[in-house]
Amino acid sequence: MSGIRISDVAARAGVSAMTVSRVMNNRGAVKPETREAVLRAVEALGYAPNVAARSLALGGLDRIGLIWSNPSAGYLSEFLLGALEGVRNHGGQLLVEQCDDDAESEVAAVRRLAAGGAKGLVLPPPHGESIAALAEAERLGLKVVAVAAGSFRSEAGAVRIDDRAAAGVMTRRLLDLGHRRIGLITGAANQSASAERVIGFQSEIDACPGAEAIIEAGDFTYRSGLDAAGLLLDRPRPPTAIFASNDDMALGAVAVAHQRGLDVPRDLTVVGFDDIPMATAVWPPLTTVRQPVARMAAEAVALLAEGATGSDLVFPHALIERGTSAPPRLTAS
């Protein structure tokens, strides 16, 4: 049967594409029952790995490139851990280039990686949506998988979550707690995930009678979280809850609350997005939306290794409730 992809096998077996790749390449530890499930799915679907792609995975694609300029150290750490796991499972190497967040710098980084022998690229945000980076990768014949882009682009494979739905889940939880005046700190304007999270937030606010959205711009940095939270709390009627579009900005909001003598969550609820390691290293630990960044990065490497770069894999998200969320102290008037 032609046209069967590794993602089809993964879906039938109820496992990840990376697990299928491990079974097919006999790499990494896989439980016997999981291996059997994968092999049954392979037989049932008539899946035959692309010989050229498999050859690349075991030889030619031994170097995978990654460029980054993401300001979140916590996010980058998780991403690198996942990407390193991916290349380890496929016997390759990870080449990393830092760049600035502009087209010229991105293009130069892609060229350096290609010159270093990279045959494929794993792109974290915002580079997975960079027209310049994607065009240069195509010109150089590099396969690309974008991670955590808010939407699927035909120029690259994608591994992501449903940002709109995830933001909606968190907003609904705040409304269920009784909050009716909720602040949102948006993410970087050059990432579609930021816009998707705003839409998910606003749709839940609009569906709740009496709910009010108060929005301030951020850019996914801790500093922008400090600034935006200050503007929200300076309002004559400040919000009773702040939803920051990533954990770094949420931690900035918690710091501003503490500076002003506010108790979190008794006086102010603060929630974030990503579930980076720092989310549990502060007090109180942060309520947030979990997107499995490390697993997503590892899966992106698996897609490159299998030549399945046309795939669009949407990972599940989860609401992680910890110590920074509670009902408002007073009912909003």
N, C-alpha and C positions, 0 to 999 in steps of 0.2 A: 504494500500500500504506500503510495507516494504522498508527500506533503505532511507526513507525521513528524512532529517536532518533539524535542525533549520535554517541552512544557506540557504537551499532550500526555506523554507517558507519566509525568509527575502528577498531573491532575487525576489520572485514572488510578494510580497507585496510592494517592493520598499523601504524597511526600513532596519535598522540594526538588527543583531542577538540579540543585547541587548534589542531592542524594542520588538521583538517577545517574548523574555524571560519575559519582564515586563508584557506583556499581558497575557501570559500563567500562570504566577505566581501571577497575580493581584497585582503587586508591582510597585510603582512609578507612576508618572503622565504621562498619554498617552492621546493625543487628541482623541475624540470620533471617528472622521473619520479615524484616523490611526488605532485605535483598530478594527474598522469594516474591514479595509483592511487586517489586519493580520488574523482575524477570517475567512474571505472569503478565504484567501490563505490556511489556515489550513484545511478548509472543502474541498477545491478543490484538495488538494494534499493528503488528508487522513492522515495528520500528527498526530501521537500519541506520545506525549513525553515519553521518556524512563522512566518508573516508578521508576526504581532504581536510575537513574541519578537525577530525580526530587526530590526523597527522600533525596539524598545526598545534593542537592542544598538547601533544606530547613532544613536539620538537620546535617547529617554527614559531609558535606563539608562546615561547618560553619567557618572553618579557612583555609585561603589561604596564602601561603608563598611567599615571594619575597626576593631574594638576590640581592645585588648591589655592584658595585665597580666603576660605571661610574663616570669619573672625572668632568662631566658637572653638576654643581649645578642647572642650569636652566632646563636642560633636566630631571634630577631626580625629580625636583619639579613638572613638568608637568606630569611625569609618576606616581608619588605618588598620585596626585590629581585624575587622572583617575582611578587608582586601588582602591582608597578609595571610589570613587563614585560607582564602580562596586560592591564592597562588601556591601556597604550600600543598594544598590538596591536588593541584594539577602539576606539581613539579616545576613551577616557574619562578620568575623573579618579578618584583614590583619596583618600577622606576618612578620616583616622585620628583615633581618640579613645582616649586612655588611660583606664583605669578601675582601680578596686580589685577584688580577687577576692571580691566579694560581690554578692548579687542586686540590692540597691538601686543600687549604683554601675553595674552592668551595664545595668540598665534605663535609667538616666539617660543612659548613653553611647549606647544604641540610639536614644533619643529625640532626642538632639542630632544624630546622623547623619541621621535622618529629616528633622529640621527643616532640615538643610543640603542637602537634595535627594537623598540617597541612596535608591535604589530597590532595592538588593540589598546583602547583607552577606556578606563572607568572614570566617569566624570561626576564628582559631587556637585551640589548646588554652589554657586549659580552657573557653573560652566556647562552643565548639561543642556542649558537652554541658550547658550551663546551662539549666535549665527556665525560669528567669525571662527570660533573654535571648531564647530561642526563642519564648516566649509573647508577649513584647512585640513582637518582629519580626512575628509572625503578626497581632497586633492592628493593627499599622500597615500591613499589606499588603506587607511587605518579603520578598523571596526570600532564602533563606539557603543557603550551602554551608559545611559544617564541614570543616576540614582537620586531619588527624592525630588525629581521635577514634578511640578503640580499637574502636568498633563503629558500625554504621550505625543512624541514628535516622530514623524516618519523617517527623519535622518538618523535616528539612533534607537536602539532598544531601550527599554525603560524598566526600572525596578522602583516601585513607589508605593505609597499608601493613598487612600482616598482622603485628601486633606480637607475637602469640604465636609464630608460626613464626620470626620474626626473632630473638627471644630464645632460642628453641630452637637455632637454628643456631649462635649464639655460645656457648651453654653446651656444645653438643656439641663444638665446637672446643676449648674448655678441657679437656674430658674426654679428648679425643683426644691432647692434649699431655701428659696424665698427671696432671692435677690431680684430686684426690679430695676436698679440703676447700675448697669454693668459697664465698666471701662474695658476697651480693647486696645492693646498696643500692637500695631501692625508690624509685619516683617518687611524685609527689603523689597523695594518697588520693582527690582529687576528679576524677581522670582515669581513664577506663576503660582507656586504654592502659597505665597502670601495672599494673593487675591482670592484663591480658593478658600482659605481660612476665613477671610473677611465675609465671603458669601455665606459660608456655613454658619458663622456667628450671627450675621444679620438676619438670615432666614428664620432662625429660632426666636430672635428678639421680635421680629415682625409678627410671628405667630402667637405671641403671648400678650394679651391685653394688659396695658399699663407698664410694659417693660420699656426701658429707655437705653439706647446704646450711646456711649460716649467714646469717641475714637480719637486716638493720638498716634502719630506716626513714629515708628521705630525702624531699625535696620538690622535687627538680630544681634546687636552688640549689647553688652552689659551697660555701657555708657548710655546708649539710647534708652534702655529700660529705666535707668535713673532719671533721665530727663523727662521722659513721657509720663512716668508715674508722678513726678513732681507736678507736672501740668494738670494731671487728672485730679490730684488731691488739693490743688490750689483753687479748684472751682468752688463757687458758692455752695453748690450742692454736689459734693464729691460722690463718686460711686461707692457702693458697699462691697463691690468685688472688682478685681482687675484680672483680666485674662490676657496674658502676654503670649505672643505668637511663637516664642521659643523659651526655653528654660533660662538662658542667660539673661534675657530681659526680665523674666519673672523674678530672678534672684536680685536684679537691680531694684525692682519694685518692693521686694521684701526689705531690702536695705533702707530704702526711703521711708517706709513705714516705721521701721525701728528708729531711724533718726528723728522722726516726728513724735516719738513716744506712743505710737499705735501698736496695739497687740495684734499679732497675726496668729489665728484667724478671728479672734473675738471682735476686734474693731474693724478689721479689713481682711477679706478673703483674697488670696493671690494664687493663681493657677498658671501653669505653663504648658509647654509642648515639646516633646522629644524624649524626655526621661534620660537625660545624660547622667553620668555618675555623680555630679555635684548635686543633683536633685535630692539625694539621700545623705549628703555630707553636710547639710546645713540644718539649723534648727529654727522652727519645726521643718521636718522633711516636706518636700514640695509635692503637692497634688498636680498631676500633669497628664498629658496624653503620651502614651508610649508608641513610638515608631521604632521598629527593631533595626536600627541603623547598621550595626555590625553584620547582621544576617543579610541585610539588603546589599551591602557592599560585597559580601562573599558570593551572593547569588549572581551579582553582576559579573564577577570574574568567571563563574561557571558558565554563564551564557556566552561570554566571549570564547571560552575554551571549547565550547560545543558548536560554535558558529551559529548560535540561535539569537543573533543580534536584532532580529525583527520582532522579538517577543515584547509583550507588555505585561509584566508581572505586578499585580497589586497585592501587597501584603496586608494582613489584618492589623488594625490599630487597637489600642486598649486604653480605657480610662483607669488611671492609677490614683486612687484616693489616699492621701496621706494626711499630714497635719496642718496644711495651710488653708483648708476650706471648711467652712461652717456656715450655719444660717446667720443672717445679719442680726446684729444685736438689737436693733430697733426696726420695726416695719417701716419701709420707705413711705414717705407721705407725699 
